[in-house]
Amino acid sequence: MTRKLHLHSPHRRSLLRGATAFGLVSAVGMPMWRPALAQDQVAVTLADIGVGDPGDWSRLAQQTGADVKVIAIGNAPSAVINQLVAGGGRDTYDIVNIVGGMQQPLVETGLIDPIDISRLKNWDKNSYIQDFLDPDTPGYEFISYDGQIYGVPTVLQGESFAYLPKHTGELDSYGALFDPKFRGYVALEDNYTTGGQKAALYMKENGLADIEDPADMTPEELDTVIDFLIEKKKDGQFRVIWSSFEQAVSLLANEEVYVMDCWEPIVYAARDKGVDVVYADPKEGYLLWAMAAYIVNNPNRSDEQTQAIYDALDFMLGPWYGATITLKQGYMTNPQATAFAEQNPDIFTPEQAAEIVKIHDNVEQKFAIGGSWQNRWPTHVDAYEEAWQRFKAS
């Protein structure tokens, strides 16, 4: 069911027009966490979408002298481009950690640098790279462009949707997002690469539309999906189109919605608030993807700063970071994480270690089942952005 992504080469003007269409703010995001730095420490600024911050970077500082400042950034494709081009992000950020697949526009606009994997000792220790992100696999296009590596894969995941079983019973299809019996208690993410692609996967697999590839639709196929979503929206199916992690968590935690197109960490956060939330195993398959950490192109960066960036990236490929993110967010990270958790009971309890192993096994099973690899920059990206705006304005 997985298919290789096909990307095209948009112009810079198109990128900025897309950013404007999303109504994005160009100001740099506020820091999520700012450590106090010792005089001999080098600060690395990490722009993250909200799932790659372990909350404590002191281990990195102790090992290398480098420390990390985390700043929030949006995940929608045009949001990233806008932030780097028009929002001053190129001068502000050292690393951008987002869902991968954005290499083509980022490289062609000179916004990111290639990765020298020889500077990452944990790269060759990560068998997931060979298993899921090797050349000739769909995952390769989440970290590479034109045969060159540009993204460091920090997590892998298969996404679906969340639901509150006490209100819905057990659910196993994306059709729950569009089922009239949940009218007014459904939320979609404001992102055509997630909600839009899941809708396309649902329609294809259930014979509701003739779609060759849900990951890279023609304008005509796209219009069919958007018309379907607009019809549902006008019927009152969607309570809200959510746009932030905190908003999504609140919608579930307050039981304002019963079914939600969302990321799995949102489920974990809602559970922490005492809500019984399930992340579905849809019969149509999963939206598969990999996170990529990019080095922002800054020609004025010192050698010391560059080394600190590579230290941070290697740390993010390492066992403690991987185990921590897995436990916190429910993502598969790197193969060292599970063994590290099991072998360090002073850091992770046996129960936590078992949960980390369980999560990795679960995500590996998602990749085995398959689905549709998320396409962050489809061939007809302008048509996608215009169509999504048509949906939102309806």
C-alpha positions in Angstrom: 0.0 0.0 0.0 2.9 2.3 0.4 4.0 4.4 -2.5 7.0 6.5 -3.3 6.5 10.2 -3.1 6.8 12.4 -6.2 7.9 16.0 -5.6 8.1 18.9 -7.9 10.1 22.1 -8.0 8.0 25.2 -6.9 9.3 28.7 -7.3 10.1 30.9 -4.3 7.1 33.2 -5.1 4.9 30.1 -5.0 6.3 29.2 -1.6 5.6 32.6 -0.1 2.2 32.8 -1.7 1.3 29.5 0.0 2.5 30.9 3.3 0.3 33.9 2.9 -2.6 31.7 2.0 -2.4 30.0 5.4 -2.6 33.4 7.1 0.7 32.8 9.0 2.4 35.0 11.4 6.0 35.7 10.5 7.3 36.5 14.0 9.6 34.1 15.6 7.9 31.7 18.1 8.3 32.2 21.8 10.8 29.9 23.5 9.4 26.7 25.0 12.4 26.3 27.4 15.5 28.4 27.9 18.3 27.0 30.0 20.8 29.1 31.9 24.1 28.8 30.1 27.5 28.5 31.6 30.2 30.8 30.1 31.9 27.9 28.3 28.7 26.4 26.8 27.5 26.9 23.2 23.8 27.4 22.8 22.1 25.5 19.9 18.6 26.8 19.0 16.2 24.1 18.1 12.9 24.9 16.4 10.6 22.1 17.2 6.9 21.3 16.5 6.2 20.3 20.0 7.2 16.6 20.2 11.0 16.6 20.1 11.8 18.3 23.4 12.7 15.8 26.1 12.4 18.6 28.7 16.0 18.2 29.9 19.1 18.7 27.8 21.6 18.6 30.7 23.0 15.3 29.6 24.1 16.9 26.3 25.6 19.8 28.2 27.5 17.5 30.5 28.8 15.4 27.6 29.8 18.1 25.1 29.4 21.5 26.6 26.6 22.3 24.2 23.2 23.2 25.4 19.8 23.6 23.6 17.2 26.3 23.5 13.8 25.1 22.2 11.5 27.4 20.2 8.1 26.4 18.9 7.5 26.3 15.2 4.5 25.3 13.1 4.4 22.0 11.1 2.4 22.9 8.1 4.7 23.0 5.0 4.1 26.6 4.1 4.5 27.6 7.8 8.0 26.3 7.8 9.0 28.0 4.6 7.4 31.3 5.7 9.2 31.2 9.1 12.6 30.6 7.6 12.2 33.0 4.6 10.2 35.8 6.0 10.2 35.3 9.8 13.9 35.6 10.5 14.2 31.9 11.3 17.4 31.5 9.2 19.2 33.8 11.5 17.5 32.5 14.6 17.4 28.7 14.4 20.3 26.2 14.1 18.1 23.1 13.8 14.6 22.7 12.6 12.9 19.4 13.8 9.7 18.8 11.8 8.0 16.0 9.9 10.4 15.2 7.0 9.7 15.3 3.3 10.4 19.1 3.0 13.9 18.8 1.5 13.1 19.9 -2.0 11.8 23.4 -1.3 14.2 23.9 1.6 17.2 22.9 -0.5 16.2 24.8 -3.6 15.7 28.0 -1.6 19.1 27.6 0.1 17.6 27.2 3.6 19.2 24.0 4.9 22.6 22.3 4.7 23.4 18.7 3.8 24.2 16.4 6.7 27.7 15.0 7.0 26.8 11.6 8.5 30.4 10.8 9.3 30.1 13.3 12.1 27.2 11.3 13.7 28.5 8.3 15.6 25.0 7.1 16.3 24.0 7.1 12.6 25.3 3.6 11.8 23.9 2.3 15.1 20.4 3.1 14.0 19.1 0.0 12.0 15.8 1.8 11.5 17.5 4.0 9.0 18.5 1.0 6.9 15.1 -0.7 7.5 12.7 2.2 6.7 14.7 5.1 5.2 17.1 3.4 2.8 17.3 4.5 -0.9 14.5 2.9 -3.0 12.0 3.1 0.0 9.3 5.7 0.4 10.9 6.7 3.7 14.1 7.8 1.9 12.3 10.9 0.6 11.7 12.0 4.2 15.4 12.7 4.8 17.1 13.1 1.3 17.1 15.1 -1.8 18.8 14.4 -5.1 20.8 11.5 -3.5 22.1 13.7 -0.6 21.0 13.4 3.1 19.5 16.6 4.5 17.5 15.3 7.5 18.5 13.4 10.6 15.6 11.0 11.4 14.7 11.4 15.1 11.3 9.5 15.2 9.2 7.3 13.0 5.4 6.9 13.3 2.2 5.7 11.8 -0.6 8.1 12.6 -4.4 7.6 12.6 -7.1 9.2 14.8 -8.2 9.4 18.4 -11.5 8.5 19.9 -13.2 8.4 23.3 -14.6 4.9 23.6 -17.2 5.7 26.3 -18.9 7.9 23.7 -18.2 6.0 20.5 -17.5 2.3 21.3 -14.6 0.7 19.4 -13.6 2.3 16.1 -11.4 0.9 13.3 -12.0 3.1 10.3 -11.3 6.7 9.3 -15.0 6.6 8.4 -15.6 7.6 12.0 -14.4 11.1 11.2 -17.3 11.4 8.7 -20.0 9.3 10.4 -23.2 11.3 11.0 -23.8 9.8 14.4 -20.7 11.8 15.6 -21.8 15.0 13.9 -20.6 18.0 15.8 -18.1 16.0 17.9 -15.4 15.6 15.3 -12.2 17.6 14.8 -9.7 17.7 11.9 -6.2 19.1 11.9 -5.7 22.3 9.9 -3.2 20.6 7.5 -3.9 19.1 4.1 -1.0 16.6 4.5 -2.8 15.0 7.5 -6.6 15.3 7.5 -6.7 15.7 3.8 -4.6 12.7 3.0 -6.4 10.5 5.6 -9.7 11.5 3.9 -8.3 10.5 0.6 -7.0 7.1 2.0 -10.5 6.5 3.4 -12.3 7.3 0.2 -9.9 5.2 -2.0 -9.9 2.1 0.3 -13.7 2.2 0.6 -14.5 2.7 -3.1 -15.9 6.2 -2.6 -13.5 7.8 -5.1 -11.2 6.8 -7.9 -7.8 7.9 -6.4 -4.6 6.4 -7.7 -2.3 7.7 -4.9 -3.7 9.4 -1.8 -0.2 10.8 -1.2 0.0 12.6 -4.5 -3.3 13.4 -6.0 -4.1 15.1 -9.3 -6.1 18.4 -9.0 -9.2 16.5 -10.1 -8.8 13.8 -7.4 -8.1 16.5 -4.9 -11.2 18.4 -5.8 -13.2 15.2 -5.2 -11.8 14.9 -1.7 -12.3 18.5 -0.9 -15.9 18.5 -2.2 -16.5 15.6 0.1 -15.1 17.4 3.1 -17.0 20.6 2.3 -20.3 18.6 2.2 -19.5 17.1 5.6 -18.5 20.5 7.0 -21.7 22.1 5.8 -23.7 19.3 7.4 -22.1 20.3 10.8 -19.8 17.2 11.0 -16.8 19.1 12.3 -16.8 20.9 15.6 -13.5 22.6 14.9 -10.4 22.5 12.6 -7.7 22.5 15.2 -4.3 24.1 14.7 -2.2 23.7 17.9 -1.1 20.8 20.1 -2.6 22.5 23.2 -5.9 23.1 21.5 -6.2 19.5 20.4 -5.3 18.1 23.9 -8.0 20.4 25.4 -10.6 19.3 23.0 -10.2 15.7 24.0 -9.5 16.3 27.7 -12.7 18.4 28.0 -14.6 15.8 25.9 -15.7 18.5 23.4 -15.0 16.1 20.6 -15.3 12.3 20.5 -13.3 11.6 17.3 -10.2 13.5 16.3 -7.7 13.4 13.4 -4.5 14.0 15.4 -1.0 12.9 16.4 -0.5 10.1 18.9 1.3 12.4 21.5 -1.9 14.3 21.8 -3.5 11.1 23.1 -0.7 10.6 25.6 -1.2 14.2 26.8 -5.0 13.7 27.1 -4.5 10.5 29.1 -2.2 12.4 31.5 -5.3 14.5 32.2 -7.3 11.5 33.2 -9.2 10.9 30.0 -9.7 7.5 28.5 -8.5 8.0 24.9 -7.7 5.4 22.3 -5.5 5.8 19.2 -7.2 3.8 16.5 -5.9 0.9 14.3 -7.8 1.8 11.1 -8.5 -1.0 8.6 -7.4 1.4 5.8 -3.9 1.6 7.1 -1.8 4.4 8.6 -0.3 7.7 7.7 3.4 6.9 7.8 6.1 9.4 8.3 9.5 10.2 9.8 10.7 13.3 11.7 13.7 15.1 10.2 16.0 17.4 12.0 17.5 19.9 9.5 20.6 22.1 9.9 19.5 25.7 8.9 21.9 27.3 6.5 23.8 30.1 8.1 27.1 31.1 6.4 28.2 33.1 9.4 28.1 30.2 11.8 31.4 29.4 13.6 33.1 26.0 13.5 32.4 25.7 17.2 28.7 26.3 16.7 28.6 23.8 13.8 30.2 21.2 16.1 27.7 21.9 18.8 24.9 21.4 16.2 26.3 18.0 15.3 26.7 17.1 19.0 23.0 17.9 19.5 21.9 15.9 16.4 24.0 12.9 17.5 22.4 13.2 21.0 19.0 13.1 19.3 20.0 9.8 17.7 21.2 8.5 21.0 19.6 6.0 23.5 18.6 8.3 26.4 16.9 10.9 24.1 15.2 8.1 22.1 13.9 6.3 25.2 12.7 9.6 26.7 10.8 10.7 23.6 9.3 7.3 23.1 7.9 7.2 26.6 6.8 10.8 26.5 5.2 10.8 23.0 4.6 7.2 21.9 6.9 7.4 18.9 9.5 4.9 17.7 12.9 6.5 17.9 16.0 4.4 17.6 17.0 0.8 18.3 19.3 1.7 21.2 16.4 3.2 23.1 14.8 -0.1 24.2 18.0 -1.7 25.4 19.1 1.5 27.2 15.8 1.7 29.1 16.0 -2.0 30.1 19.6 -1.7 31.2 19.2 1.5 33.2 16.7 0.9 36.0 18.0 3.9 37.8 16.7 6.0 35.0 13.7 4.1 33.7 11.6 1.8 35.9 11.0 -1.8 34.7 7.4 -0.7 33.9 8.6 2.3 31.8 11.2 0.1 30.0 8.4 -2.4 29.2 6.2 0.4 27.8 9.1 1.7 25.6 9.5 -1.8 24.2 5.8 -2.1 23.6 5.6 1.2 21.8 8.5 0.3 19.5 6.9 -3.1 18.7 3.6 -1.3 18.0 5.0 1.2 15.6 7.0 -1.5 13.8 3.7 -3.3 13.3 2.2 -0.2 11.8 4.9 0.0 9.2 4.4 -3.7 8.5 0.7 -3.2 7.9 1.4 -0.1 5.8 -0.9 2.6 4.6 0.1 5.8 2.8 3.3 7.7 3.4 2.6 11.3 4.2 3.5 13.7 1.4 4.7 17.0 2.7 5.2 18.6 -0.7 2.9 17.0 -3.3 3.4 17.6 -7.1 0.5 20.0 -7.3 1.2 21.7 -4.0 -0.4 25.0 -5.1 -3.6 23.2 -5.9 -3.5 21.5 -2.5 -3.1 24.8 -0.7 -5.9 26.5 -2.7 -8.2 23.5 -2.2 -7.6 23.5 1.5 -8.4 27.1 1.7 -11.6 26.5 -0.2 -12.5 23.8 2.4 -11.7 26.1 5.4 -13.7 29.0 3.8 -16.8 26.9 3.1 
